[in-house]
Amino acid sequence: MEFDFSQLSPLTQKALKDMGFEKPTPIQKEAIPLALRGYDLMGQAATGTGKTAAFGIPIVEKTRKEEATTALIITPTRELALQVKEQIYQLSKYKGLKVLSFYGGTPVQKDLEILWKIKPHVVVGTPGRLKDLMMRGLFDFEGLKFFVLDEADRMLDMGFIEDIEWIISQLPKNRQTFLFSATIPKEVEELAKRHLRENYKFVKVITEELKPKIEERLIKLNSSRQKISELEKLLREHLLEKVIVFVKTKKDAREIAEALGKKGFHVVSLHGDMNQRQRERALRLFKEDKVKIVVATDVASRGLDIKGVSLVINYHIPEDPEVYIHRIGRTGRIGAYGKAYSLITPEDSKALWRIKKLKESYQ
């Protein structure tokens, strides 16, 4: 019998209805029944295909209010930690589960005060902060049922492998593990072999229905001095659309956002020098359509699921072709149509060649 949401408990169904879920996406259809039957999972699916609910629904279904902490979810970025926490909170609202998130950039003291008062059912966080809090003895994972590594490839790229291995070493062996990743390089495969049980299931979902429909366009310029005027021209052509402009450095993000602001655009920047409050404010303004343009470094290229981004502009082409794929994936979500424009100068030829080769390997 093919899985649908009617097979879930009434409280989860009610939450899904409130959230606007009508039928499972392909990754949910494949992963949820296996997870409910107790299998470990390695799932390959792009951000925006519904994978948070693919692991979130089984966790909510199998967690009772009277239990202690049953799930630990690790994400690569604070933005993704907040999004995962919010979705699982919404999924579990009729069951009354406590869902907390922990990430760097906020005072540790605040986390300590929260954990002294509240014992969460579900913990979501980034590797460094979770390790710090675990070393202080602030979590009780004795009854842990679920462990999730979300965006595993990105976490390895960011150098979190040692923290992740340490965290896993502290968890009970008798648990279900879900590892989700947009790509499955050798390092992710090896991580899965080390920490998933032998009978784990591999779920890969790349369907035509959910493939991003992204119009990619290269705008060739003679020199980088032409970029700012070309960017302004593009933004004026797409005034009513939500746009993310990707740049190379924090300095670029600040300066380009400032230059656009002086030209009358409603714009915010998003980069690593901003504190958590500033980042959250920038994202809130963008999500609520109070500003239409975000100028961002690659801190924002993965894990951000903002609805309605119709245009991504690569002001600078990234050296790493995987980063290019993640950047343009901020538009064209779950089968929607999107546009990705790149401002190209002669020195970008090697980077473009690497992107072309990577895309050919996906076909």
Secondary structure, DSSP 4 states (H G I P E B T S, - for coil): ----GGGS-HHHHHHHHHTT--S--HHHHHHHHHHHTT--EEEE--TTSSHHHHHHHHHHHT--TTS---EEEE-SSHHHHHHHHHHHHHHTTTTT--EEEE-TTS-HHHHHHHHHH---SEEEE-HHHHHHHHHTT----TT--EEEE-SHHHHHHTT-HHHHHHHHHTS-SSSEEEEEESS--HHHHHHHHHHS-TT-EEEE---TTTS-EEEEEEEE-SSGGGHHHHHHHHHHHTTTSEEEEE-SSHHHHHHHHHHHHHTT--EEEE-TTS-HHHHHHHHHHHHTTS-SEEEE-GGGSSS---TTEEEEEESS--SSHHHHHHHHTTSSGGG-EEEEEEEE-GGGHHHHHHHHHHHHHH-
